């Protein structure tokens, strides 16, 4: 059974979003949306959830090289909590350290 996952790279100004399949362990960036609009990112995220029909959501969590959560991680965790409350989908957090270097 294929499970579709939407992944979120949350930032204060923009949110990167990717879609992937658990079975293939591959993800592809699909869009970047503004995070700080007057109404927030929720209507655009809702559109993407309707379009892709994910089974779960993943949010990148900023960790230090020692594995400790950085200060900004509190904001990221709140974003993940809001995703779960608004869309009633499971939300997992994953270590996002070095992902920008890997993407480059």
ChimeraX attribute file (.defattr): number of C-alpha atoms within 10 A of each C-alpha:
attribute: neighborCount
match mode: 1-to-1
recipient: residues
	/A:1	5
	/A:2	10
	/A:3	13
	/A:4	18
	/A:5	21
	/A:6	25
	/A:7	26
	/A:8	23
	/A:9	18
	/A:10	25
	/A:11	15
	/A:12	11
	/A:13	10
	/A:14	15
	/A:15	19
	/A:16	16
	/A:17	21
	/A:18	18
	/A:19	20
	/A:20	20
	/A:21	16
	/A:22	13
	/A:23	10
	/A:24	9
	/A:25	7
	/A:26	10
	/A:27	16
	/A:28	12
	/A:29	13
	/A:30	13
	/A:31	11
	/A:32	14
	/A:33	16
	/A:34	15
	/A:35	17
	/A:36	13
	/A:37	11
	/A:38	6
	/A:39	8
	/A:40	12
	/A:41	15
	/A:42	15
	/A:43	10
	/A:44	12
	/A:45	18
	/A:46	13
	/A:47	11
	/A:48	17
	/A:49	18
	/A:50	10
	/A:51	9
	/A:52	13
	/A:53	13
	/A:54	19
	/A:55	16
	/A:56	18
	/A:57	21
	/A:58	20
	/A:59	22
	/A:60	20
	/A:61	24
	/A:62	24
	/A:63	18
	/A:64	14
	/A:65	10
	/A:66	6
	/A:67	10
	/A:68	11
	/A:69	14
	/A:70	12
	/A:71	11
	/A:72	14
	/A:73	16
	/A:74	13
	/A:75	14
	/A:76	21
	/A:77	18
	/A:78	11
	/A:79	16
	/A:80	23
	/A:81	15
	/A:82	14
	/A:83	20
	/A:84	16
	/A:85	12
	/A:86	11
	/A:87	15
	/A:88	11
	/A:89	14
	/A:90	15
	/A:91	22
	/A:92	16
	/A:93	16
	/A:94	13
	/A:95	15
	/A:96	14
	/A:97	15
	/A:98	12
	/A:99	12
	/A:100	8
	/A:101	7
	/A:102	7
	/A:103	6
	/A:104	5
